[in-house]
Amino acid sequence: MKEYVDTGKKDTRSGFGAGLAELGNTNPKVVALTADLKGSLKMDAFAAAHPDRFFQAGIAEANMVGMAAGLAVGGYIPFIGTFANFATARVLDQIRQAVCYSKTNVKIAASHAGITLGEDGATHQTLEDIGLMRMLPEMVVINPCDYNQTKAATIAAAEWKGPVYLRFGRPSVPNFTPADQKFEIGKAIKLNDGSDVTIIATGHLVWESIQAARELESRGVSVDLIDIATIKPLDKEAVIASARKTGKVVVAEEHLIAGGLGEVIAGVLATACPTPMRFVAIDDKFGQSGKPAELMAAYGLDAAHIVEAALSF
C-alpha cells in the first residue's frame, strides 16, 4: 500500500478560496458572486483584492444565477458561491435554463455539502446534489477530496469552457494530495494498485478509503484504489479496467445511493463489464444534527464500513 501522509487538516472550502484568489490575480475575466456567504465560502481574499469583480447578490440565489449567466454571455468567467443546498435544489430551474440549456460558462461553487455539515442538521445537509447536477446536460460535476485537490480543481474549472459544479465541505479533513498537482477534468486518479478488490471513492470518503485499504492489506487483501474527483464526465476506462482486474467493486461517497457515484458506476459496468458491487453511501434517508465524525460513523461512511463492505465479498 502506498503511503499517504496528512500534512495538516484543512477544509476543502478554503481550497476553493485559495484557488479563486489565485485566479483573480492571473485571469482578469474571472468574477465572483455570492449569496450573503462571502466568509463561509472563503471568498474574502478575492473580494479584497478585486472589489470591482466581486458581487454580493444577497439572499437571492435565483437572481445570482441569472446575473452569472449574463456575465458569462458578456465574456466573463463567473464563480457563484453559496451552500450546496441553496446552490442546487433552490435554483434548479435557473441552472437548467440559464446555465445548462444556454451553455453559459458559469461555475457553481457549492460549500457545506453532505452530512459533514454537522450540527446544522437535515435542512442544510444536502445529500442529493450530485444527482441533481449530473443529470443536467452540459454540466461537469467535480467532488474533490482535500484542500490541495480543491484548489487545483477550482483553477481547472476556470479553464474549462462550460458549466461546472464544484462540491466541497465545511469540516477540516486530512490534506494529503500533492500541493503542485495539475487537476485534469475527467481523469481518475489511481492511489494504489491491487488485484483482489476495487475501492472507488470521492470527496471526503477518499481518505477513509485509504485507511480502509491499509486495514484490508494488513489482512492480506490487495486493493485497487481509485479517487474519482470528476464524477461527470466519468473516467469510464479506468473504472472498467479496474473492475475487470479485480471482479469486485466497492463505491464510497458522502451522498445518497440514489443519483450518486455508485449508480453512475453501476450503469457503466452493467453494459461494459457486469461486476458485483457494494455501496458505502446513505440509503434513502435525510441527515440529522451531530458532530461530523459521529454522523459519518452513524450513517456508515467511515473506514470501518468500507472494510466491512469489501470483506462481504
SERO-4910 file (N, C-alpha, C, O; in steps of 0.05 Angstrom, whole numbers):
BEGIN
 pado doro    nc1    nc2    nc3   cac1   cac2   cac3    cc1    cc2    cc3    oc1    oc2    oc3
  Met    A     17    -24      0      0      0      0     18     25      0     35     28     17
  Lys    A     12     43    -19     27     68    -20     22     84      6      0     82     18
  Glu    A     41    100     13     39    116     38     28    144     31     39    158     14
  Tyr    A      7    152     44     -4    179     41     -4    192     68    -14    181     88
  Val    A      8    216     70     12    230     95     -6    255     96     -7    271     78
  Asp    A    -20    257    119    -36    281    124    -17    303    132     -4    302    153
  Thr    A    -15    324    115      4    346    121     -9    368    138      4    388    144
  Gly    A    -33    363    147    -47    383    164    -75    387    155    -80    392    132
  Lys    A    -94    383    173   -122    384    166   -131    412    157   -125    432    171
  Lys    A   -145    413    135   -156    438    125   -184    432    113   -189    409    105
  Asp    A   -201    452    112   -227    448     99   -225    453     69   -209    469     60
  Thr    A   -240    437     54   -239    439     25   -249    466     15   -241    475     -6
  Arg    A   -268    478     29   -278    504     21   -255    525     20   -256    543      4
  Ser    A   -235    522     38   -213    540     38   -195    535     13   -182    553      3
  Gly    A   -195    510      4   -181    505    -21   -193    520    -44   -180    530    -62
  Phe    A   -220    521    -44   -234    537    -65   -226    566    -62   -220    579    -82
  Gly    A   -226    577    -38   -219    605    -34   -191    611    -44   -187    632    -56
  Ala    A   -173    593    -39   -145    597    -48   -143    596    -78   -129    612    -90
  Gly    A   -157    577    -90   -157    576   -119   -170    600   -132   -160    610   -152
  Leu    A   -192    609   -121   -206    633   -131   -188    658   -129   -186    674   -147
  Ala    A   -174    660   -106   -155    683   -103   -133    683   -123   -126    703   -134
  Glu    A   -123    659   -129   -101    657   -149   -112    664   -177    -99    678   -192
  Leu    A   -136    655   -183   -148    661   -209   -153    691   -212   -150    702   -233
  Gly    A   -160    704   -189   -164    733   -190   -140    748   -199   -141    769   -212
  Asn    A   -116    737   -191    -91    751   -197    -80    744   -225    -64    758   -236
  Thr    A    -90    721   -236    -79    712   -262    -98    714   -285    -89    714   -308
  Asn    A   -124    717   -280   -144    717   -302   -163    740   -297   -181    737   -280
  Pro    A   -161    762   -312   -178    785   -307   -207    780   -315   -225    797   -309
  Lys    A   -213    758   -328   -241    751   -336   -256    738   -313   -281    735   -315
  Val    A   -242    728   -292   -255    715   -270   -269    735   -252   -257    754   -243
  Val    A   -295    730   -247   -310    747   -229   -323    728   -208   -325    704   -213
  Ala    A   -332    739   -186   -344    722   -165   -369    735   -154   -371    759   -151
  Leu    A   -389    718   -148   -414    727   -137   -420    709   -113   -414    685   -113
  Thr    A   -433    720    -93   -442    703    -70   -469    713    -60   -477    736    -63
  Ala    A   -483    694    -47   -509    700    -36   -507    704     -6   -516    687     10
  Asp    A   -494    726      2   -490    733     30   -474    713     46   -477    710     70
  Leu    A   -455    700     32   -439    679     46   -409    682     38   -395    661     35
  Lys    A   -399    706     36   -371    710     28   -352    697     47   -333    684     38
  Gly    A   -356    700     73   -338    687     93   -340    657     93   -319    644     94
  Ser    A   -364    646     92   -367    617     92   -355    604     67   -346    582     69
  Leu    A   -356    618     45   -344    607     20   -315    615     17   -303    608     -4
  Lys    A   -304    628     36   -275    636     36   -268    653     11   -247    649     -2
  Met    A   -286    671      4   -282    689    -19   -271    716    -11   -269    734    -27
  Asp    A   -263    719     15   -254    745     25   -230    756     11   -228    780      4
  Ala    A   -210    738      6   -185    747     -7   -191    758    -35   -180    778    -43
  Phe    A   -207    743    -50   -214    753    -77   -229    780    -76   -222    798    -91
  Ala    A   -248    782    -58   -264    806    -56   -246    830    -48   -250    852    -58
  Ala    A   -227    826    -30   -210    847    -21   -191    857    -43   -186    880    -46
  Ala    A   -181    838    -59   -162    844    -80   -175    855   -105   -163    870   -120
  His    A   -200    846   -110   -213    854   -135   -242    862   -129   -261    849   -139
  Pro    A   -246    884   -115   -273    892   -108   -291    898   -132   -315    896   -131
  Asp    A   -278    906   -155   -293    912   -179   -303    887   -193   -319    889   -212
  Arg    A   -293    864   -184   -301    838   -197   -316    820   -177   -319    796   -182
  Phe    A   -324    832   -155   -338    816   -135   -366    828   -130   -369    852   -127
  Phe    A   -387    811   -131   -414    820   -129   -429    805   -107   -430    781   -106
  Gln    A   -441    821    -89   -457    810    -67   -486    810    -76   -498    831    -78
  Ala    A   -497    786    -80   -525    784    -91   -545    784    -68   -569    786    -74
  Gly    A   -536    781    -43   -555    778    -22   -568    751    -22   -561    733    -38
  Ile    A   -588    747     -5   -602    721     -4   -622    720    -26   -646    721    -22
  Ala    A   -612    718    -50   -628    718    -75   -613    700    -95   -604    710   -116
  Glu    A   -613    675    -89   -596    656   -105   -605    654   -134   -588    652   -152
  Ala    A   -631    655   -139   -641    654   -167   -631    678   -183   -623    675   -206
  Asn    A   -632    701   -170   -622    725   -184   -592    722   -189   -582    731   -210
  Met    A   -578    711   -170   -549    707   -173   -542    690   -197   -523    696   -212
  Val    A   -557    669   -201   -552    651   -224   -557    667   -250   -541    664   -269
  Gly    A   -578    683   -251   -583    699   -274   -562    719   -280   -554    724   -302
  Met    A   -552    732   -258   -531    752   -261   -506    738   -272   -492    749   -290
  Ala    A   -500    714   -262   -476    700   -271   -478    692   -300   -459    694   -315
  Ala    A   -502    683   -308   -506    676   -336   -502    700   -354   -490    698   -376
  Gly    A   -512    723   -346   -508    747   -361   -479    755   -363   -469    763   -385
  Leu    A   -464    753   -341   -436    759   -342   -421    740   -360   -402    748   -374
  Ala    A   -429    715   -360   -416    695   -378   -421    702   -407   -403    699   -424
  Val    A   -445    710   -414   -452    718   -441   -434    742   -449   -427    745   -472
  Gly    A   -428    759   -430   -410    782   -435   -381    776   -436   -364    794   -439
  Gly    A   -374    750   -433   -346    742   -437   -331    737   -411   -307    731   -411
  Tyr    A   -344    740   -388   -331    735   -362   -334    706   -354   -349    691   -365
  Ile    A   -318    699   -333   -319    672   -322   -329    674   -293   -313    678   -275
  Pro    A   -355    673   -289   -366    677   -262   -366    652   -245   -373    630   -254
  Phe    A   -357    655   -220   -360    635   -199   -381    644   -180   -379    666   -169
  Ile    A   -402    628   -176   -422    635   -157   -419    617   -132   -417    593   -135
  Gly    A   -420    629   -108   -415    614    -84   -437    616    -64   -446    637    -56
  Thr    A   -446    592    -55   -466    590    -33   -465    562    -22   -450    545    -31
  Phe    A   -482    556     -3   -484    529      8   -495    510    -13   -512    519    -30
  Ala    A   -487    485    -13   -495    466    -34   -525    463    -35   -536    459    -57
  Asn    A   -538    464    -13   -567    461    -13   -581    483    -28   -600    478    -43
  Phe    A   -570    508    -25   -582    531    -39   -572    533    -68   -585    545    -85
  Ala    A   -549    521    -73   -536    523   -100   -548    503   -120   -543    505   -144
  Thr    A   -564    485   -110   -575    464   -128   -606    463   -127   -618    473   -146
  Ala    A   -617    452   -106   -646    448   -105   -661    475   -107   -682    477   -121
  Arg    A   -652    495    -93   -666    521    -92   -667    534   -119   -686    549   -125
  Val    A   -647    530   -136   -645    544   -161   -642    525   -185   -630    532   -205
  Leu    A   -653    502   -182   -650    482   -203   -661    492   -230   -649    487   -251
  Asp    A   -684    505   -229   -696    515   -254   -678    535   -268   -674    534   -292
  Gln    A   -667    554   -252   -649    574   -264   -624    562   -275   -614    570   -296
  Ile    A   -612    542   -261   -588    529   -271   -595    514   -297   -580    514   -316
  Arg    A   -617    500   -297   -625    485   -321   -628    503   -345   -618    497   -367
  Gln    A   -642    525   -341   -649    542   -364   -627    561   -372   -618    563   -395
  Ala    A   -617    576   -352   -598    598   -358   -569    589   -360   -553    603   -373
  Val    A   -563    566   -348   -535    557   -348   -531    533   -367   -516    535   -386
  Cys    A   -545    511   -362   -541    487   -378   -553    488   -405   -539    483   -425
  Tyr    A   -579    494   -407   -592    496   -433   -579    517   -450   -576    514   -475
  Ser    A   -572    539   -437   -560    562   -452   -530    559   -456   -517    575   -469
  Lys    A   -518    538   -444   -490    533   -446   -472    557   -438   -453    563   -452
  Thr    A   -479    569   -416   -464    592   -407   -441    582   -389   -443    562   -376
  Asn    A   -419    597   -389   -394    589   -376   -394    596   -346   -377    611   -337
  Val    A   -414    585   -332   -418    591   -303   -406    569   -286   -410    545   -292
  Lys    A   -392    576   -265   -380    556   -246   -395    559   -219   -396    580   -207
  Ile    A   -407    537   -211   -423    537   -186   -406    525   -164   -399    502   -164
  Ala    A   -399    542   -145   -383    534   -122   -401    528    -98   -412    547    -87
  Ala    A   -403    503    -91   -423    494    -71   -409    484    -46   -396    463    -47
  Ser    A   -411    498    -24   -398    491      0   -418    478     20   -442    478     15
  His    A   -407    468     42   -424    456     64   -441    433     53   -464    430     61
  Ala    A   -429    417     35   -444    395     23   -442    370     41   -423    368     57
  Gly    A   -462    353     39   -461    327     52   -468    328     82   -475    349     93
  Ile    A   -465    305     94   -473    302    122   -452    314    141   -458    320    165
  Thr    A   -428    319    131   -407    331    148   -411    360    154   -396    373    168
  Leu    A   -432    372    143   -440    399    151   -445    399    181   -441    419    195
  Gly    A   -455    375    192   -456    372    221   -480    383    234   -503    375    228
  Glu    A   -475    401    253   -496    409    272   -519    424    259   -540    426    271
  Asp    A   -516    434    235   -538    449    222   -561    431    215   -584    441    211
  Gly    A   -557    405    213   -579    386    210   -589    382    182   -578    392    163
  Ala    A   -611    367    181   -621    356    156   -629    377    135   -626    373    111
  Thr    A   -639    400    145   -649    420    126   -626    431    108   -631    441     86
  His    A   -602    430    119   -579    442    104   -560    420     94   -543    426     77
  Gln    A   -562    396    103   -544    374     94   -554    362     68   -568    343     67
  Thr    A   -545    375     46   -554    364     20   -540    338     14   -515    337     14
  Leu    A   -555    318      8   -545    291      1   -553    282    -26   -549    259    -34
  Glu    A   -566    300    -41   -576    293    -67   -566    311    -89   -574    309   -112
  Asp    A   -547    329    -82   -538    350   -101   -523    338   -125   -526    348   -147
  Ile    A   -507    318   -121   -492    306   -143   -511    295   -164   -508    299   -188
  Gly    A   -532    281   -154   -552    270   -172   -566    292   -188   -570    289   -212
  Leu    A   -574    314   -174   -588    336   -188   -570    348   -209   -579    353   -232
  Met    A   -545    352   -203   -527    366   -222   -518    348   -245   -516    357   -268
  Arg    A   -512    323   -239   -502    305   -260   -523    298   -281   -517    291   -303
  Met    A   -549    301   -274   -570    295   -293   -575    317   -313   -589    314   -333
  Leu    A   -563    341   -308   -567    363   -326   -547    361   -349   -523    360   -345
  Pro    A   -556    361   -374   -538    362   -397   -519    386   -396   -527    407   -387
  Glu    A   -494    382   -404   -473    402   -405   -459    406   -379   -437    418   -379
  Met    A   -470    397   -356   -458    403   -330   -435    384   -324   -439    359   -326
  Val    A   -412    394   -316   -390    379   -305   -393    379   -275   -400    399   -263
  Val    A   -387    355   -263   -391    353   -234   -364    344   -221   -354    323   -228
  Ile    A   -354    360   -203   -328    355   -191   -331    354   -160   -343    372   -149
  Asn    A   -320    333   -148   -322    330   -119   -295    323   -107   -289    300   -103
  Pro    A   -278    344   -103   -250    338    -95   -248    329    -66   -267    331    -50
  Cys    A   -225    317    -59   -222    303    -34   -208    318    -11   -212    312     12
  Asp    A   -192    338    -18   -178    353      3   -172    382     -6   -180    390    -28
  Tyr    A   -158    397     10   -153    425      5   -137    429    -22   -145    444    -39
  Asn    A   -115    414    -24    -99    417    -48   -114    410    -74   -112    424    -94
  Gln    A   -129    388    -73   -143    380    -97   -165    400   -104   -171    404   -127
  Thr    A   -178    411    -83   -199    431    -88   -188    456   -101   -200    467   -119
  Lys    A   -165    465    -91   -152    489   -103   -146    483   -133   -151    500   -150
  Ala    A   -134    460   -138   -127    453   -166   -152    450   -183   -151    459   -207
  Ala    A   -173    439   -172   -198    435   -187   -211    462   -194   -222    466   -215
  Thr    A   -209    481   -175   -220    508   -180   -206    521   -203   -219    534   -220
  Ile    A   -180    519   -204   -165    531   -226   -171    517   -252   -174    530   -273
  Ala    A   -174    491   -251   -182    476   -276   -209    483   -285   -214    484   -310
  Ala    A   -228    488   -267   -255    495   -274   -256    521   -290   -272    524   -309
  Ala    A   -239    540   -283   -238    565   -298   -228    562   -326   -236    577   -344
  Glu    A   -212    541   -331   -201    536   -357   -221    520   -375   -218    519   -399
  Trp    A   -240    507   -362   -260    491   -376   -281    509   -388   -292    526   -374
  Lys    A   -288    505   -413   -309    521   -426   -336    507   -422   -342    487   -434
  Gly    A   -352    519   -404   -379    508   -400   -385    506   -370   -368    512   -353
  Pro    A   -410    498   -364   -419    497   -336   -403    477   -319   -398    455   -329
  Val    A   -396    484   -295   -383    466   -276   -395    468   -249   -401    490   -239
  Tyr    A   -400    445   -236   -409    444   -208   -386    434   -191   -376    412   -194
  Leu    A   -377    451   -172   -355    445   -154   -367    440   -126   -380    458   -115
  Arg    A   -362    416   -115   -374    409    -89   -351    407    -68   -331    394    -72
  Phe    A   -355    421    -45   -336    418    -24   -349    422      4   -373    427      5
  Gly    A   -334    418     25   -346    416     51   -337    436     72   -320    453     67
  Arg    A   -349    433     95   -344    452    117   -321    443    136   -305    459    144
  Pro    A   -320    417    143   -301    409    164   -272    408    154   -267    405    130
  Ser    A   -253    410    173   -225    406    166   -220    376    163   -227    360    181
  Val    A   -207    368    141   -202    340    135   -173    337    127   -160    357    121
  Pro    A   -162    313    128   -134    309    121   -127    320     93   -143    317     74
  Asn    A   -104    333     91    -95    345     66    -70    328     57    -49    330     69
  Phe    A    -74    312     36    -53    292     30    -45    290      1    -26    276     -5
  Thr    A    -59    304    -17    -52    303    -45    -30    324    -50    -27    342    -34
  Pro    A    -15    321    -72      7    340    -78     -1    369    -80    -22    375    -92
  Ala    A     14    387    -68      8    416    -69     11    427    -97     -2    447   -104
  Asp    A     28    414   -114     33    425   -141     19    409   -162     27    410   -186
  Gln    A     -2    394   -155    -16    377   -174    -30    394   -196    -38    416   -192
  Lys    A    -32    382   -220    -47    393   -242    -73    377   -244    -72    353   -249
  Phe    A    -95    389   -240   -121    375   -240   -131    372   -269   -133    392   -283
  Glu    A   -137    348   -276   -147    342   -303   -176    333   -301   -182    311   -292
  Ile    A   -194    350   -311   -223    343   -310   -228    318   -327   -219    316   -350
  Gly    A   -242    299   -315   -250    275   -329   -230    252   -326   -234    231   -338
  Lys    A   -209    256   -309   -190    234   -305   -190    224   -276   -188    240   -257
  Ala    A   -192    198   -274   -190    185   -247   -161    186   -238   -143    189   -254
  Ile    A   -157    183   -212   -130    183   -200   -126    157   -186   -140    151   -166
  Lys    A   -107    141   -195   -101    115   -183    -84    120   -158    -61    130   -160
  Leu    A    -94    112   -135    -80    116   -110    -65     91   -101    -45     93    -86
  Asn    A    -73     67   -111    -59     43   -104    -66     21   -124    -89     20   -134
  Asp    A    -47      5   -131    -51    -18   -149    -56    -43   -133    -41    -50   -115
  Gly    A    -78    -57   -139    -84    -82   -126    -99   -101   -144   -105    -95   -167
  Ser    A   -104   -125   -133   -116   -146   -151   -141   -160   -140   -154   -174   -154
  Asp    A   -147   -156   -114   -169   -171   -102   -195   -156   -102   -216   -169   -106
  Val    A   -195   -130    -97   -220   -115    -96   -214    -86   -104   -193    -75    -98
  Thr    A   -233    -74   -118   -231    -46   -125   -247    -29   -105   -270    -35    -99
  Ile    A   -235     -8    -95   -249     12    -80   -248     39    -95   -226     49   -101
  Ile    A   -271     49   -101   -273     75   -115   -286     95    -96   -308     90    -86
  Ala    A   -273    117    -92   -283    137    -72   -282    165    -84   -268    170   -103
  Thr    A   -298    182    -72   -299    210    -80   -302    228    -55   -314    220    -35
  Gly    A   -291    252    -57   -294    272    -35   -282    263     -9   -260    252     -8
  His    A   -296    268     13   -286    261     40   -281    232     44   -267    224     62
  Leu    A   -294    215     28   -291    186     31   -264    175     20   -258    152     23
  Val    A   -249    192      5   -224    183     -6   -204    177     17   -192    156     17
  Trp    A   -201    195     37   -183    190     59   -192    165     75   -176    149     83
  Glu    A   -218    163     79   -229    140     93   -222    114     78   -217     93     90
  Ser    A   -223    115     52   -217     92     35   -187     85     36   -180     61     35
  Ile    A   -170    105     39   -142     99     43   -137     84     69   -122     65     69
  Gln    A   -151     93     90   -148     79    115   -159     50    113   -148     32    125
  Ala    A   -182     48     99   -194     21     95   -175      3     79   -172    -21     86
  Ala    A   -162     14     59   -144     -2     42   -120    -12     59   -111    -35     55
  Arg    A   -110      5     76    -88     -3     94    -96    -27    112    -82    -46    115
  Glu    A   -120    -25    123   -130    -46    140   -134    -72    124   -128    -93    134
  Leu    A   -146    -69    101   -151    -93     84   -124   -106     76   -122   -131     77
  Glu    A   -105    -90     69    -79   -102     61    -65   -115     84    -49   -134     80
  Ser    A    -70   -105    109    -58   -118    132    -71   -146    137    -60   -163    151
  Arg    A    -94   -150    124   -108   -176    126   -103   -193    101   -115   -214     98
  Gly    A    -86   -183     84    -79   -199     60    -96   -194     36    -96   -210     17
  Val    A   -112   -172     37   -130   -166     14   -117   -143     -2   -112   -121      9
  Ser    A   -112   -148    -27    -99   -129    -45   -119   -110    -57   -138   -119    -69
  Val    A   -116    -84    -53   -136    -64    -60   -127    -47    -84   -106    -35    -84
  Asp    A   -144    -46   -104   -141    -27   -126   -158     -2   -119   -182     -3   -118
  Leu    A   -144     20   -112   -157     44   -101   -158     67   -120   -137     75   -131
  Ile    A   -181     78   -125   -185     99   -145   -199    123   -132   -220    120   -119
  Asp    A   -188    146   -137   -201    172   -129   -215    183   -153   -203    190   -174
  Ile    A   -242    185   -152   -258    197   -173   -265    225   -164   -285    228   -150
  Ala    A   -250    245   -172   -256    272   -166   -276    284   -186   -293    300   -179
  Thr    A   -274    275   -211   -293    283   -231   -314    262   -235   -309    240   -246
  Ile    A   -338    267   -225   -360    247   -228   -372    249   -256   -382    228   -266
  Lys    A   -372    272   -268   -381    276   -295   -364    297   -309   -363    319   -299
  Pro    A   -351    290   -331   -350    264   -344   -334    244   -329   -312    250   -319
  Leu    A   -344    220   -327   -331    198   -312   -309    185   -329   -312    182   -354
  Asp    A   -287    178   -316   -266    164   -330   -274    134   -332   -266    118   -315
  Lys    A   -290    128   -351   -301    101   -354   -279     80   -359   -281     58   -349
  Glu    A   -259     87   -374   -238     68   -380   -224     59   -354   -218     35   -351
  Ala    A   -218     77   -336   -205     70   -311   -223     52   -294   -213     32   -282
  Val    A   -248     58   -293   -267     42   -277   -270     14   -289   -269     -6   -274
  Ile    A   -273     12   -315   -276    -15   -327   -251    -31   -325   -253    -55   -319
  Ala    A   -228    -19   -329   -203    -34   -327   -199    -45   -299   -190    -68   -296
  Ser    A   -205    -30   -278   -202    -40   -251   -222    -61   -244   -215    -81   -232
  Ala    A   -247    -58   -253   -267    -78   -248   -260   -105   -262   -265   -126   -250
  Arg    A   -249   -104   -286   -241   -128   -300   -218   -142   -285   -216   -166   -285
  Lys    A   -201   -126   -273   -178   -137   -259   -186   -151   -233   -176   -173   -227
  Thr    A   -203   -139   -217   -210   -149   -191   -236   -165   -189   -238   -184   -173
  Gly    A   -255   -158   -206   -281   -172   -206   -299   -165   -183   -319   -178   -179
  Lys    A   -291   -145   -167   -307   -137   -144   -303   -107   -139   -280    -97   -140
  Val    A   -325    -91   -136   -323    -62   -134   -339    -52   -110   -362    -59   -106
  Val    A   -325    -35    -93   -338    -20    -72   -337      9    -79   -316     19    -87
  Val    A   -359     23    -77   -360     52    -83   -367     67    -57   -387     60    -44
  Ala    A   -351     87    -49   -355    101    -24   -359    131    -30   -343    143    -43
  Glu    A   -381    142    -19   -387    170    -24   -405    181     -2   -420    167     11
  Glu    A   -403    208      2   -419    222     22   -443    233      8   -445    258      3
  His    A   -462    216      1   -485    223    -16   -505    201    -14   -499    179     -4
  Leu    A   -529    206    -22   -549    184    -24   -540    164    -45   -526    171    -65
  Ile    A   -547    139    -41   -542    119    -62   -556    128    -88   -545    127   -109
  Ala    A   -581    137    -85   -597    146   -108   -583    170   -120   -580    191   -107
  Gly    A   -576    168   -146   -564    191   -160   -535    195   -157   -523    213   -169
  Gly    A   -522    179   -140   -494    184   -133   -474    170   -152   -482    159   -172
  Leu    A   -449    171   -144   -427    159   -160   -431    129   -163   -426    119   -184
  Gly    A   -440    116   -142   -444     87   -144   -463     79   -166   -459     60   -181
  Glu    A   -485     94   -169   -504     89   -190   -492     94   -218   -497     80   -237
  Val    A   -476    115   -219   -462    121   -245   -444     98   -253   -445     89   -276
  Ile    A   -429     88   -234   -410     66   -240   -425     40   -246   -417     25   -263
  Ala    A   -447     35   -231   -463     12   -236   -474     12   -265   -475     -9   -278
  Gly    A   -482     35   -274   -492     37   -301   -471     32   -322   -476     19   -342
  Val    A   -447     41   -317   -424     36   -335   -418      6   -336   -415     -5   -358
  Leu    A   -415     -6   -312   -407    -34   -311   -429    -53   -321   -423    -74   -330
  Ala    A   -454    -45   -318   -476    -62   -327   -475    -68   -356   -482    -90   -365
  Thr    A   -465    -49   -372   -463    -53   -401   -436    -62   -410   -434    -76   -430
  Ala    A   -415    -54   -396   -388    -59   -405   -375    -83   -391   -359    -97   -404
  Cys    A   -381    -87   -366   -367   -107   -350   -383   -113   -325   -375   -104   -304
  Pro    A   -405   -129   -327   -421   -134   -303   -404   -145   -280   -390   -164   -283
  Thr    A   -407   -131   -257   -389   -136   -234   -405   -134   -208   -420   -116   -205
  Pro    A   -401   -152   -189   -413   -150   -163   -403   -124   -150   -380   -117   -151
  Met    A   -422   -110   -137   -416    -84   -125   -427    -81    -96   -446    -95    -89
  Arg    A   -414    -64    -80   -424    -56    -54   -424    -26    -54   -407    -13    -65
  Phe    A   -444    -14    -39   -447     15    -39   -444     25    -10   -460     19      7
  Val    A   -423     41     -5   -420     55     21   -430     83     16   -415    101      8
  Ala    A   -455     87     23   -469    112     18   -494    112     35   -498     94     51
  Ile    A   -510    133     33   -534    136     50   -558    125     35   -563    134     12
  Asp    A   -573    108     47   -595     95     33   -622    108     41   -634    100     61
  Asp    A   -630    127     24   -658    138     26   -664    150     53   -685    145     65
  Lys    A   -646    166     64   -650    179     90   -641    208     89   -623    215     73
  Phe    A   -653    225    105   -643    251    110   -622    250    131   -618    230    145
  Gly    A   -607    272    134   -587    274    155   -599    282    181   -624    282    184
  Gln    A   -582    288    200   -591    297    226   -569    313    239   -546    313    229
  Ser    A   -575    327    260   -555    344    274   -536    327    290   -544    308    303
  Gly    A   -510    334    289   -490    320    304   -462    328    295   -459    343    275
  Lys    A   -442    318    309   -414    324    301   -408    308    275   -416    285    273
  Pro    A   -392    320    257   -387    306    231   -377    278    234   -387    260    220
  Ala    A   -357    273    251   -346    246    253   -367    226    264   -368    203    255
  Glu    A   -383    236    283   -404    218    294   -425    211    273   -434    189    272
  Leu    A   -432    231    257   -451    226    235   -440    207    214   -455    189    204
  Met    A   -415    210    207   -403    192    187   -404    164    197   -409    145    181
  Ala    A   -398    159    222   -399    132    233   -427    122    235   -432     99    229
  Ala    A   -446    139    244   -474    131    247   -487    124    221   -503    106    220
  Tyr    A   -479    137    199   -490    132    173   -473    112    156   -478    108    133
  Gly    A   -453    101    169   -437     80    156   -418     91    134   -414     77    114
  Leu    A   -407    115    139   -390    127    118   -361    130    128   -348    151    122
  Asp    A   -351    110    142   -323    112    151   -307     88    142   -317     70    129
  Ala    A   -281     88    149   -263     66    140   -273     39    149   -271     20    134
  Ala    A   -284     37    173   -293     11    183   -314     -1    166   -315    -25    161
  His    A   -333     16    157   -355      6    140   -345     -1    111   -356    -18     98
  Ile    A   -325     13    102   -313      7     76   -299    -21     77   -302    -37     59
  Val    A   -284    -25     99   -272    -51    103   -293    -74    104   -290    -94     91
  Glu    A   -314    -69    119   -336    -88    121   -349    -94     94   -354   -117     87
  Ala    A   -353    -73     78   -364    -77     51   -346    -94     33   -355   -111     19
  Ala    A   -320    -88     35   -301   -104     18   -300   -133     27   -300   -151     10
  Leu    A   -299   -138     53   -298   -165     63   -323   -181     58   -323   -205     59
  Ser    A   -345   -167     54   -371   -181     49   -371   -197     23   -388   -215     20
  Phe    A   -352   -191      6   -350   -208    -19   -340   -236    -12   -337   -252    -31
***
